[in-house]
Amino acid sequence: MGFLLLSCRCGGTVGAILTCPLEVVKTRLQSSSVTLYISEVQLNTMAGASVNRIVSPGPLHCLKVILEKEGPRSLFRGLGPNLVGVAPSRAIYFAAYSNSKETLNGVFDPDSTQVHMISAAVAGFTAITATNPIWLIKTRLQLDARNRGEKRMGAFECVRKVYRTDGLRGFYRGMSASYAGISETVIHFVIYESIKQKLLECKTASVMENGEESVKEASDFVGMMLAAATSKTCATTIAYPHEVVRTRLREEGTKYRSFFQTLSLVVQEEGYGSLYRGLTTHLVRQIPNTAIMMATYELVVYLLNG
């Protein structure tokens, strides 16, 4: 387990640093302040008057605005809480997943879909409950847009501000959306385990046919990376709206109060397309990260099992 925790820490730290700019862009696109990054296109009407059409901004446009108005350092806003939270979050998650899976294998059919779904749900619930305050601070820092030269809010100042404004409850804003996001984790692991099982069956059949001894090869871990990438893409696309809702709930002093109220309000005011703002950036950030993380996890488990 020590090697597993170490691999989670190292992989998570490197991934958090490299993908932080994408995380900032994604969070800005998800927020209600996205209008700051929207270009106004003038259209001539039949009567000769003009109206403004709001054009949904893309990741590159958002990135350009951040660099111009705030400078490159803003692309690493929230990195501190991210580095603090990513290792314990993943360690808690994988520990809970492994323990739940081991326990449930004695209740249901071993390695069945039921086992994978319940284990993923338990792991997600445990990790979310334990680390939500860290992610709230990270989101607040990422949304703190200030022009060049202005003093930026630090993590400790943000903690004091949240506590002064909302008390301890303030640190758990957006947790309902995170719980809804457990569905993404469940879908991801069910698809991943299914693909992995198919790969193992193909490998076993090939070994038996050739009369060789079954040994883990580099290609096996590449296959697991592809399985993780495929499953994560499907799961993220299906469950992505919870990400937008969670960011809105974590904004400072907003009109968003609960999961379903926020979901309804966003659709009512901005349309269904707004629930997928930042999806492309999120996929670019998450897919390679998840593929590497899952392959590392499988490798460590394999080494620990001899």
N, C-alpha and C positions, 0 to 999 in steps of 0.2 A: 504493500500500500504506500510505503514511503516513496518508492520509485514513481508510482502513479501520481502522487501529489507533486513531486518534483517536476515531472514532465508537464503536468497541467500548468504549473507556475511558469516554467521557462517558455513553453509554447504560447501561453496566454499573454505573457509580458511582451514578447516579440510581436505577436499579432496585434496587440492593442496599440503599440507605438506605430507600426507601419500603416495601420488602417484608420488611425485617429482622424485624419483629414476627411476621409469618406464618411466617418461617423458624424462629424460636425455638419457636413453638407446635408446628409440625410435628415438629421434632426431639424435643421433650419427649414428644409422643404416640408417637413411634416407639421411644423408649427403654424399657428394662426398668423404669425408675423411674416408669412411667406410673401405677402403683398409687397414687402419691402424689396423683393427681388423680381417683381413682375414688371415687364415692359408694357407700356400703354400704347396701343396701336390706334391711330385715328382713322375712322371710317366716315366717309361722306354719305349722308342719308339722302333720300329722294328730295327732301325739302331744302337741302343745302346745309343743314345743321350738322354738327359732328358729335359723335358719341365715342366713348372709350370701350374697347373690347379688352377684357383681361385675358392675357395669354399666360398659361401655366408655365412657370420657369423650368428650365432643365438643370441638371446637375452642373454643367459647365458654366452656365450663366450665373448660377448661385455662387460657384467657386470664384468666378471673376469678380463679382461684387464684393465678396469677403476680402479678397486680396487687395482690391483697390481702396476700400473704405477702412478696413481694420488691420490689414497687414498679415504676413505669413504666420505670425505667432498665434493668431486667432484660430488657425486650423488645428491647433493642438489644445484648444480649450477643453477642460474636463479630463485631460489625460491623467492627472494625479489620482482622482477618484477611480478612474478606470483601472489603473495599475494596482490600486489598493484592493479593488473588488474582484477583478477577473480571476485571480488565482483561487481565493477562498470560494468564490461562486462555483467555479468548475470543479474544484475539489469536493465541495459539498454535493454537487449534482452527481458526479460519477460515483462517489461513495454511496449515496442514497440509492442510485440506480442499481449498482452492483449488489448491495445488501437486499434491496427489495426483490430483485430478480432471483437471488439465491433462495430467499424465503418463499416466494411465490411458486418456484419450481417444485416445491414440496406440496403445494396445494392444488395447482392446475397441472396440465400437461407440460412437461419441461420445455422451455423455450417456445411456447405457443404464443400466438398473437395476443391473447389475454395477458400473459405474463409481461410481454414487452410494453403493452399499452399502460397497464397499471403501474409498472415500475417507472416508466417515463413520467407519468402524471405525479407520482409520489416524489420523485426526484425534483421535478420542476417546482412543485408546491413548496418543498423544503428550501430549495435554493432561493426562490423568490422572497419568501417570508423572512429569511435571514439577512438578505442583502439589499432589499428595496431602498433603504435610506441612502446607500452609497450611490445607486443609480439615479435617484432623484437629484442629488447634489450634482452629479455629472451632467444631467440634462439641463439643470438651471444654469450651470456655467457655460454650456455650449450655446444656450439661447441668449446669453448676455452679450449682445452686440454693441460694441463701443468703437468709436472712430479712433484713428491713430492718435496717440498722445494722451488719450483719456485713461485715467486710472482704472484698471480692471479689477473686478471682484474676485477675491481669492476663495478657496474652499472653506476655510474656517469662518470667513465673513459670511459666506453663503449659509453655513450651518447656523450661525447666530441669527441671521435674518429669518430663516425658515422657522426656527424655534420661537423667536419673538413674535412672529406674525401668526403662526398656526399651532404652536406648541408641538408636542411629540407626534400628534396625529398628522401634522404636516409632512413628516418624513415618510409617510405611507401613502401619499397621494399617488394615484396611478397603479396601485397594487391590484385593483380589480381587473384592470386591462391586462396586467401581467398574468393574472390567473387565467384569463380568457386565452392568453397566448400559450398556455400549456397545451392547447390543442395542436399548435404547431409542433411542439416537441414530440407529442404522441404520434402524430402523422409521420414525422421525420423518422423516429425510431422504428415504427412498424414497417415502413417502406424499406428502411436501411437493413433491418434484420431479415426481411423477406428476400432482398437482393443478395445479401451475404449468404443466406442459406442456399440459394440457387447456385451461387458461385462455388460453395463448398461441395454441393452435390455433383457439379460438373467436374470439379477437381478429383473427387473420390472415384467417380466413374472412369476418369482418364487413368488414374493410378491403378485401379483394378484391371483395366484393360491391358495396360502395359506391364503389369506385374512389378511395379516399382514401389519403393517405400515412400509414404506420404511425408514430405518435408516442406516447411514454409519457405517460399521463395519471394524475391522482390516483387514479382508480378502479382502475387497474392495481395500484397499491401497496396499496390497500384489499383487493383480491382476494388479493394475496400474504399480507397479514396474516391473512385468513380461512383461507387455505390452511395457514399456519403454525399457527394456533390449532387447526384440525381435526386436523392431523397430530400435533401435540404431545399433544393429548388422548388420541388413540388409543394412541400410543406409551407415554405415561406410565402409563396404566391397565394396559396389558399387562405392562410391565416393573417396576411399582412395588415389588414385594416386595424387590428388591435394595436399595432405599433403607432399608428397615427393618433388613435384615441388616447393611448398612454402618454404620448408627448403633450397633447393638449391638456390632459388632466394635471400634468406636472408643471405647466406654465404658471408663472407668478400672477396671482390676483386676477384670474380669468373667470368667464361665465360658465366654464365647464365644471360640473359637479359630480356626475356619476358616469359609469360606462355607457349605459344605454341612452342616457340623456345627451351625452357628448356625441355618440354615434349618430343619433337622430338629427342633432343640431348641425353637425358637419355636412351631412347629406342634404339637409334642407337649405342651408345657406350656400354651399359650394358645389353640390352635386356628387354623384357616386365616384367620379374620377379622382376626387380629392382624397379618397380613402387609400389611394395607391401612389400618392406623391412620395418620391424618394425610393420607390421600389427598386429601380435599376441600380442606384447607388448601393442600396442595401444588399442586393444580390452580388454585386461586384466585390463587396467587402466580406460577405458571409460565406460564400461558396468555397473559395480556396481555404479560408480559415477553418471551416468545418471539416473539409476533406483532410487537411493536415492534422487537425485535432483528433479526428476519429481514427486515422491511420496510426497516429502516435499511441492512442489509447489501446488499440488492438495489439500493437507491437509490445507495449509494456506488459499487458495481460499475458501475452504469449511467452515473454521472457520470464515472468514471475511463475508461470505454470510449468516452466522447464521445457 
